Amino acid sequence: MKRTLFTFAAALGFVATAAQAQGTYPTRPITLVVPFAAGGPTDVISRIMGDSMSRTLGQQVVIENVTGAGGTVGVTRVMKAAPDGYTILMGNLGTQAASVGLYPNLAYDPRTDFEPIMNAAATPMLVVAKKDLPVKDFKEFVAYVKANAAKMNYGTGGVGATSHLTCLFLDTLLGVKPQHVPFRGSGPALTALLGGQIDYVCDQTVGVVPSIQAKEAKGLVVAVKNRLPVVPDVPTSEEQGLPEFQATGWNALFAPKGTPKEIVEKLNSAARAALKDETSRKRLLDLGAELPDEAGQTPEALAKLVSSEIDKWVPIIKKAGVTAQ
């Protein structure tokens, strides 16, 4: 009888301790894995979000850049991490949707191996050329690429990155095949563009807007229906005669499968607070990001987005015949 009482008391103590631990989450720093090099759009958004979330959660959100294989190395690491809320991911269109069509032996399924937390920011895509490319607008660029595709190149954040998908989409529309130069993230690709080592990039506003504003590179076109307030002089694809060229990236937070619902909700609440915070919100908007509305800030909305984007991009990738190992 005494042993039974002791066992019962011990069990109660364990339950109480577990409940208390869960109730006080987080009790130590959280690692936010960015699957690309520092300086790219996913990295920039992660640092803005992480800074605000750190204040809300009372523990530092530490950014860790884990690069390789178009971002899939970092994503796989998070998939295998303990589902305790201390290792989370900032995935994007490339890693959580396009990867399904690009990698025959992909180590994870974006639809089932993660707990969606929240879509952080959508990012319109732009085509940006090096400063001395001999074109003055997108129409001239299209003619120039068609005439010189064999000797031209573009840089991306890696095979399957959002920047790669957008340039691949443009290649398909124009019927050209310039050389693809993959980097370990959009940041290094932009550095190569500014150094004149590559001809152009197709990248997210968050990464390239400052360079366009500083006139360090030529913003040729935005692949959305309306001009962007942060770069008002850059025309839309419709204005430049290629209305079907429409592309928007997105960056979203995920946790490993099995992370307790209470922890996911706490992370979602902190991410929501980041989008309401005046400083964070202004920083994102000033870089051309588009923030989700209230309905788009739920885990359920993110799960639907992932599924719909897989359905959209996988057929495009397969039609183009692109695969990655």
N, C-alpha and C positions, 0 to 999 in steps of 0.2 A: 504493500500500500504506500509506504514512504517513497519507494523508488518510483511508483507511478506518479505520485504528487510531484516529485522532483523533476521527472521527465516533462510533465505538463507545464510546470513552472518555467523550465528551461525553454520549452517551445514558445510559451507566451513571451518570454524575454527576447527570443530571436525575432518573433513577429514584430514586437514593439520596436526593436532596434532597426529592422528592415524598413518598417513604416516611417520611422524617424529619419533614416538615411534618405529615403525617397522623398520625404516631405521637405528636406533641407537641400535637395539638389539645386545647384551644384556646390560641392564642397572643395573643389580644386579646379584648376584651369581646364578649359575645353579646347581641344585641338580641332581647328577647322581646316580640313585638307582642301587645297586648291590644286587641281590636277594639271596645272600649267605653270610656266615660269612667271616670276614676279614681273609686274608692269603691264600685263595684258588686261583686257576688260574683266574677265572673271576674277582675277586677282584684285583689281581696283575695287570692284563691287564688294568683294569679300572683306576687304579691309575697312571699307566704310560701314558695312553692316556689322562686322565684328566689333568695331570700336563702340558703337551704340549698344550692342547686345551685352558687351562686357559690363557696362554701367548698369544695365537693367538687371542682369543676373547676379551681379556682385562678385563675379569671378572673371578673370581675363580669358578672352577668346583668342587663342594663339593661332596665327596663320602659318600653315606648313605647306610649302610648294613641293609637290611630288609629281615630277614630270615623266613623260614617256608614252609612246604609242597612242598619240592623239588624245591624251588624258585618261586612257583606260587603266594605266598602271595605278594612278592615285585612286581612282574609283574602286578598283579591285581591293586595294588596301583597306578602304573604309568598309566595303562589303564584308571583309573578314574580321573586322575589329569587334571588340566586345560591345554588345548592344546596351551600353550603360549611359549613353548620352555624353560621353567624354571624347568621342571621336565622331565628327560629323563631316559632311561633304558639301561643297558648293559645286554642283554639277551643272551642265548646260545642254543646249540642244545637241551638240556633238556627242557628248559622253553618255547622255541618257536617252537618246533617240536614234541618231544616225549610226551609232556604233553597232546597232543590231543588224544593219544592212552591210556594214563595212568589214566586220571581223567574224569570219566563219567559226572561229573557236573562242568567241567572247566568253570570259570567265564569269560573267554575271548577266542577269536579266533585269533591266531597269524597271520592269513592271512588277517584279515579285521579290527582289532581293533587298529592297530598301523601304524604309518608312518615310513617306513624303512629309516634309515640314512646311515649307512655304516657297512659292515663286517670289523671288526677290525683286527682279527687274527685267523688263524686256528692253532690248537694245536694237534699234533700227540699224540696218547695214548700209555701209557706204563703200564706193569704189574710190580709192585714193591713190594717186600716181606720184612718182618721184618728181621733184621740183623741175628737173630739166627734161622730162619727157616732152617731145615736141607736139603737144596737143593743147588746145585751149579750153575744150569742153568735152563732154561725154560723147557727143556725136562724132567728133574728130577722133576720139579715143577708139571708138568702135571701128571706124574705117582703118585706123592705124594698126589695130590688133589683127584685123582680117588680112591686112597686107603684109604683116611682119610677125605673125604668130610663131613661126619656127624659131625665131631668134629672141623672143620675149619670154619673160618669166614673172611669176607672182609668188609672194611669200605668204605662208599661213602658219597657224599655231600647231600644225601637225595634221596627218591624215585623219579625216573625220571631225576635225575641229569646226566650229561654226564658220570660221573664216574660209576654210577649205570648201565646205559645202556651198557657200555663197559664190565663190569663184567657179566652182564646178558647175553650178546652176547657170552662171553667166556663160561659161564655155559652151554649154549645151544649147543655150538660146542663140549664140552667135555662130555655132558650128566651127569652133576653133579649138586648138590644143596647144596653148603655150606651155612652157615648162613649169611644173609645180615644184617649189622649193619649200619643203616642210621644216619648221623650226620647233623648238620645245615649248612654244607659247607665242601668242601674238605680240608680246612685248619685244622679244628678240627680232621678230619679223619687221616690226615697225622701226627698230633701230637700223636694220639692214636697208629699209626703204629710205630713211633719212640720210643714210650714208651713200645712197645711190647704187647699192649692190643688187637690188631687185627693182623691177619696173613698177609694180603696183601691188596693192593688197585690197582685199574685200573684207572689211572688218567692222566691228561694232563701234557705235558712236563713242562709247565710254573710253575706248582705247585711242581713237584717232582724232577726236575733236580738238584737243589742245594743239596738235601739230598743224591742223588746218587753220585754226584761229591765228597761230603764230606765223602762218604762211611758210612753214617749213616743208609742206607737201601740198599737192593739188587735190582738193576735194572735188570730184567730178560729178558724182550723182548719189542721191539717197534712194534706196530701194523700198520706199514707202510712198503712200499716196499724197502726203502733204509735206511741204518743206519744214525743216526743223528750226525752231527759234534760235538754237545755239549756233547754227551755221546757215543763216537765212539766204546766203548767196549761192548755196549749192542746190541746183535744181533737182526735181524728182525724175524718176525713170520715165514716167508718163510724159513729162515736159520734153524729155530728150528722145522721144520716139521709141522707147522700149517698155511699154506699160506692163508687160507680163513679168518684168524683172522686179519681183516683190519678195523681200526677205527680211525677217526680223529674228534676232537671236533672243535667248532667254537664259537666265541664271537662277538656279533654285537650290534650296537647302534640303538635304536628305540625311537620314540616320540609318544605321544598319538595321536589317530586318529583326524584329523582336524587341526593339527598344520600347520600354513601357509607355503606354499611352499618356500617362501623367507627365513624363519627361518630354515627349513630343509636343504636348500642349504647352509646356513651359517654354520650350524653345520657339514654338510658333508665336506665343505671346510676346517674347522678347524681339522676334523678327518684326512683328507687327508694330511694336513700339518704335523700332528703328525707322520704319517708313513714316511714322507720325512725328518723329523728332525733327525739329526745324532745321538743325544743322545738317543732319544726315540726308534729309529729303532734298535740301537745296544742293548739296554736293552731287547727288545722283542726277537731279534734274539739270544742273548746269553742265553735266557731261553728256546730256542727250538721252538719258535713260527714261523709259516709260514705266511707271509704277502701277502694279495691279490695284484694282479697286477692292473694296471690302470683300465682295463675293469671291474674288480671285486670290484671296490671301489664306484660304483654308487648305489643309492637307488634301482634302477630297478634290479640290479644284486642281491642285498640282498633279494628282494621280491621273485625272482625266486628260490634262495637258500632255503628260508623258505618252499616254496611249495614243492620243490623236496625232502627235508629232511623229511617232514611230510609223503609224499608218500613212502619213504624208511623205516622209523622206525616204523610207526603205525602197519603195518602187522607183523613185528618182535615181537613187544610187545604183540599183540593179540595172536599170535601163542604160546608165552610163558605163556599166561594166567595171566599176571601181571596187577593188577589195584591198584589204590590208591584212598583214600577217602579224 
